[in-house]
Structures are given as structure tokens and as C-alpha cells.
Amino acid sequence: MPDLSFDPPMSRCEFCKSADLVHHFTDFKGIEISLCNHCKVQFMNPQYTSQYLEKFYSTYQKRESQHHRYKSDDEPREYVHNRNIADIEKYVNPGKFLSVGCGAGHDLVVAQRRNWRAEGYEVDVDFAEKLSQRLKMPVHSGNFTEMTFPQTTYDCLYLNHVIEHPKKPAAYLKKCHQLLKDSGALYIACPNIAAFSIKIKKLLEKLGVKNKKGTYYDTWQHLFYYSPPVMKHILAEYGFRVVSVGNDQKFKPDQSKVSRKLTEMQSRMIPYKSSFRMIALKC
């Protein structure tokens, strides 16, 4: 891991540009979290430098594959993506699909299997080239917000646990809006900072039962923190109409199909789980 380095503190909100920012929290590592009083988004402040993040993400995929709960097991990952993309198809027909932050490409494999023309994007050039060769499909790399993708080309942009990572998530949303066709679908999944489990952890912190404060912010990798109402408001401000909101799905590698269906039913019944997903259409 590279040594930590930080930018000067942010004085305005990345999304709404409000200067009404307040200190909200300090985690056990001393990382400070700010809250925008206008749009209610939370974010690390000050944030890591671009140099630090470049080094961090040059080895991110290797670490992610080693520590992911599914390890090298493709099936449960593909199962989740298949469910997500099937839900997207309730609003748009299969067409051109771009996964922003495609990781190991399980979503691309599933999209192609479901007759989408799939492309991926990853920050690291070497990783993207190797993935493109392995999957035999385009995988772009570089600075996403500055890349010259054809405008209004894609029927779906898929951001699965991505929007919490970049320093300029507002620029990501603007770029997504440019790339999507009219009424194209934007899929977003990310951690839910208002999750019921986090409320319990915060209570335990106040009672002195839990010593490592704020581990749920994942400040080793996440820079922005959202709840479903906050994300819905942000998307509306950036030209999207949310058509579906729900809990993100997590399954055990050895779960049976029946058990997975029960997990899905339980997830629909229990609000505010640890992560959420949204489907929004370009206005």
C-alpha cells in the first residue's frame, strides 16, 4: 500500500457546489468525514491525492480478487449480475452496454450472454488490456471523464459499486448522461451509509462497546457515502429519473437456488440493508 497523502480540504460540495459543509465524523484512523447540509451527501475531507489513488488502483484488482468473499468462484458473481441486468431489461431492450469499473468482467460476460453488445472500462491500462484479450471484447482505460467515447451511444451504463470511489463522482454522472441514448438506463449500486446495520454500529460506538469507530466508511477505498434518498436527489439533479430502488444482493458461494430465492425475498422485505441499487433513465 502506498503512503497516505491528501489534498487540501474541500470548501464546496462536489455535487451541489454548496459551501455549507460541516464536520460530520472522524473514523478510528483519523480520517475526517464532511456532510453537505444542502444535498446531504457525506464525503472524506480532505481527500486522497490523485498520485496516491493512482498507485492504490494499480494493484486494486489483484487485492480485490484475493479478498472478495467469492474468491475465484465465477458463478455467484454472474448470478448477481444476471439478476441485475434482467431487471434493467424491464426498462430498456438489450443494446449497447458499458460497464464502468467492470473489474474482472463478470458483468460483461453476463451482458453478452443476454445479447447485449458489451464493453468495459477500468482505470488501469495494463489490467484493461489483459481483460480485453481474455474476454475478447473492448475494455477501455484511462481517465473516464476525459475519454472520447461516442456521445449518446449506449443503451445502458452499469456502475456496480463504483460511484463511491472517484474523487469527481459528479463528473462521472455528467459523462454517463452524455454517453446514454435518450431514455437509456443507468444502473448504480453502492454502500448505504444509512443502513440499519450501521445505525446499530453507531449506537454501539456511543455506548463504548465498539472501539474502532467508523469502519463502515471503508475510508481505505471509499471517498463518498450515500443513502437511497440522497442518491435519488442527486440523480434527479443530473438529469436522471429513478425508476427502481432496492437492496443490493449478497449471496453465499454454496447457496442453493431455493436459498437464494429466499434471500432475495428477505432482501425485498427488509429496508436499509448494507448496500442499495438503483435504475434510472436519462431524461
C-alpha positions in Angstrom: 0.0 0.0 0.0 1.3 3.5 -0.9 1.9 6.1 1.9 -1.2 8.2 2.5 -1.2 11.7 1.0 -4.1 14.2 1.0 -5.3 17.2 -1.0 -6.2 20.5 0.7 -9.7 20.3 2.3 -12.7 20.8 0.0 -14.6 24.0 0.6 -17.6 23.2 -1.6 -19.8 20.1 -2.3 -18.8 18.1 -5.3 -22.4 17.7 -6.4 -24.4 20.8 -5.5 -21.4 23.2 -5.1 -22.8 24.4 -1.7 -20.3 25.9 0.7 -22.5 24.8 3.7 -20.2 21.9 4.8 -19.9 20.7 8.3 -17.6 18.2 10.0 -19.7 15.0 10.5 -17.4 12.3 11.8 -13.8 11.1 12.4 -13.1 7.5 12.0 -10.6 5.4 14.0 -7.8 6.2 11.6 -8.3 10.0 12.0 -9.9 10.3 8.6 -12.5 13.1 8.6 -15.9 13.0 7.0 -17.8 16.1 6.0 -21.6 16.5 5.4 -23.1 18.9 2.9 -26.1 20.5 4.6 -27.7 21.2 1.2 -27.8 17.8 -0.6 -26.8 15.7 2.5 -24.0 13.7 0.8 -21.1 12.7 3.0 -17.5 12.6 1.8 -14.0 12.2 3.0 -12.5 15.6 3.6 -9.6 16.2 2.9 -9.4 13.5 0.2 -6.5 11.4 -1.0 -4.3 12.9 -3.7 -4.5 11.7 -7.3 -1.0 10.4 -7.1 -1.9 8.2 -4.1 -5.0 6.9 -5.8 -3.1 6.1 -9.0 -0.7 3.9 -7.0 -3.6 2.4 -5.0 -5.6 1.4 -8.0 -2.6 0.0 -9.9 -2.9 -3.1 -7.6 -6.6 -2.8 -6.6 -8.0 -5.6 -8.8 -5.4 -8.1 -7.5 -6.3 -7.3 -3.9 -10.0 -7.4 -4.7 -9.8 -10.8 -6.2 -7.8 -12.2 -3.3 -10.1 -10.8 -0.6 -13.5 -10.9 -2.2 -16.0 -13.2 -0.5 -16.3 -15.3 -3.7 -12.6 -15.5 -4.3 -12.2 -17.1 -7.8 -15.8 -18.5 -7.9 -17.4 -17.0 -11.0 -20.9 -18.5 -10.6 -22.3 -16.4 -7.7 -20.9 -13.2 -9.2 -22.6 -14.0 -12.5 -25.8 -14.9 -10.8 -26.0 -11.4 -9.2 -25.2 -9.6 -12.4 -27.7 -11.7 -14.3 -30.4 -10.7 -11.9 -29.4 -7.0 -12.1 -29.3 -7.0 -15.9 -32.7 -8.8 -16.1 -34.2 -6.0 -14.0 -32.6 -3.4 -16.3 -34.3 -5.1 -19.3 -37.7 -4.2 -17.8 -36.9 -0.7 -18.9 -34.7 -0.9 -21.9 -34.1 -3.6 -24.5 -30.6 -5.2 -24.9 -28.4 -2.9 -27.0 -25.0 -1.3 -26.3 -23.8 -1.9 -22.7 -20.8 -0.2 -21.0 -19.7 -1.4 -17.6 -17.8 1.4 -15.8 -15.5 -0.2 -13.4 -16.0 -3.7 -14.8 -13.4 -5.4 -12.5 -12.9 -9.0 -13.6 -15.6 -8.7 -16.2 -18.3 -11.0 -14.8 -20.9 -8.4 -15.7 -19.6 -8.2 -19.3 -19.8 -12.0 -19.7 -23.4 -12.0 -18.4 -24.4 -9.0 -20.6 -23.0 -10.6 -23.7 -24.8 -13.8 -22.8 -28.1 -11.8 -22.6 -27.4 -10.4 -26.1 -26.1 -7.0 -25.1 -23.1 -5.6 -27.1 -20.8 -5.3 -24.1 -17.9 -3.1 -23.4 -15.9 -2.4 -20.2 -13.9 0.3 -18.6 -11.2 0.1 -16.0 -8.7 2.8 -14.8 -5.5 0.7 -15.1 -4.2 0.4 -18.7 -2.4 -3.0 -18.3 -5.3 -4.6 -16.5 -7.8 -3.4 -19.1 -5.7 -4.7 -22.0 -5.3 -8.2 -20.4 -9.0 -8.3 -19.6 -9.9 -7.3 -23.2 -7.7 -10.1 -24.6 -9.2 -12.6 -22.2 -12.8 -11.7 -22.8 -12.3 -10.8 -26.5 -14.4 -7.7 -26.1 -13.5 -4.0 -25.8 -12.2 -2.8 -22.4 -11.3 0.9 -22.3 -8.9 2.5 -19.9 -7.7 6.0 -18.8 -9.5 8.9 -17.2 -13.1 8.1 -17.6 -14.4 11.7 -17.6 -11.9 12.8 -20.3 -12.2 9.8 -22.6 -13.7 10.4 -26.1 -16.5 7.8 -26.2 -19.1 8.4 -28.9 -21.9 10.5 -27.4 -25.5 9.2 -27.0 -24.4 5.8 -28.0 -25.1 3.4 -25.1 -28.4 1.9 -24.0 -27.1 1.0 -20.5 -24.3 2.2 -18.3 -23.6 -0.1 -15.4 -21.8 1.2 -12.3 -21.7 -1.6 -9.8 -20.0 -0.4 -6.6 -18.1 2.4 -8.4 -19.6 5.8 -7.6 -18.3 5.7 -4.0 -14.6 5.5 -5.3 -13.8 8.5 -7.6 -12.8 12.0 -6.5 -15.2 13.6 -9.0 -18.4 11.4 -9.0 -20.4 14.4 -10.3 -18.2 14.4 -13.4 -18.9 10.6 -13.8 -22.7 11.3 -13.7 -22.3 14.1 -16.3 -20.3 11.8 -18.5 -22.8 9.0 -18.1 -25.6 11.4 -19.2 -23.7 12.3 -22.3 -23.0 8.7 -23.3 -26.5 7.4 -22.8 -29.2 7.5 -25.5 -32.4 9.2 -24.7 -34.2 7.1 -22.1 -31.1 4.9 -21.7 -30.6 3.2 -18.4 -28.1 4.0 -15.7 -27.6 1.2 -13.1 -25.9 2.2 -9.8 -25.2 0.0 -6.8 -23.2 1.3 -3.8 -22.9 1.0 0.0 -25.8 2.5 2.0 -24.5 4.8 4.8 -28.0 4.9 6.3 -28.1 1.1 6.6 -29.8 -0.3 9.6 -26.7 -2.3 10.5 -24.7 1.0 10.5 -27.2 2.6 12.9 -26.6 -0.3 15.3 -22.8 0.1 15.0 -23.1 3.8 15.7 -25.1 3.1 18.8 -22.5 0.5 20.0 -19.8 3.2 19.4 -21.7 5.7 21.6 -22.1 3.0 24.3 -18.3 2.3 24.2 -18.9 -1.3 23.1 -17.3 -0.9 19.6 -13.8 0.7 19.7 -12.9 1.0 16.0 -15.1 3.9 15.1 -16.4 4.2 11.5 -15.0 1.1 10.0 -18.2 1.0 7.9 -17.0 4.1 6.0 -14.3 2.0 4.4 -12.0 5.0 4.1 -9.2 2.9 2.8 -11.0 2.9 -0.6 -14.3 4.9 -0.5 -14.4 8.7 -0.8 -18.2 9.4 -1.0 -21.0 8.0 1.1 -24.7 7.8 0.0 -28.1 6.8 1.1 -31.0 6.0 -1.2 -32.8 9.3 -0.7 -29.6 11.3 -1.2 -28.7 9.3 -4.4 -32.2 9.7 -5.8 -32.0 13.5 -5.3 -28.5 13.7 -6.9 -29.6 11.7 -9.9 -32.6 13.9 -10.5 -30.3 17.0 -10.4 -28.0 15.4 -13.0 -30.8 14.6 -15.5 -32.0 11.1 -14.5 -35.4 9.7 -13.4 -35.1 6.9 -10.9 -37.5 4.0 -11.8 -36.3 1.3 -9.4 -34.8 1.3 -5.9 -33.9 -1.7 -3.8 -31.4 -3.5 -1.7 -28.2 -4.8 -3.4 -27.9 -8.6 -3.2 -25.2 -10.7 -1.5 -25.2 -14.5 -1.7 -23.0 -17.3 -0.3 -21.0 -19.2 -2.8 -22.6 -22.5 -1.9 -26.2 -21.3 -1.6 -28.8 -23.4 -3.4 -31.2 -21.8 -5.8 -34.0 -22.1 -3.3 -32.0 -20.5 -0.6 -31.0 -17.6 -3.0 -34.7 -17.0 -3.8 -35.4 -16.8 -0.1 -32.5 -14.4 0.4 -34.0 -12.2 -2.4 -37.4 -12.3 -0.8 -36.0 -11.3 2.6 -34.0 -8.5 1.0 -37.1 -7.0 -0.6 -38.9 -7.1 2.8 -36.1 -5.6 4.9 -35.3 -1.9 4.2 -31.9 -0.2 4.5 -29.5 -3.1 4.1 -25.8 -2.5 3.8 -25.9 -1.6 0.1 -28.6 -0.5 -2.4 -29.1 -0.4 -6.1 -31.0 2.0 -8.4 -32.0 2.0 -12.0 -32.5 5.5 -13.5 -33.4 6.6 -17.0 -31.9 9.5 -18.8 -34.4 12.4 -19.0 
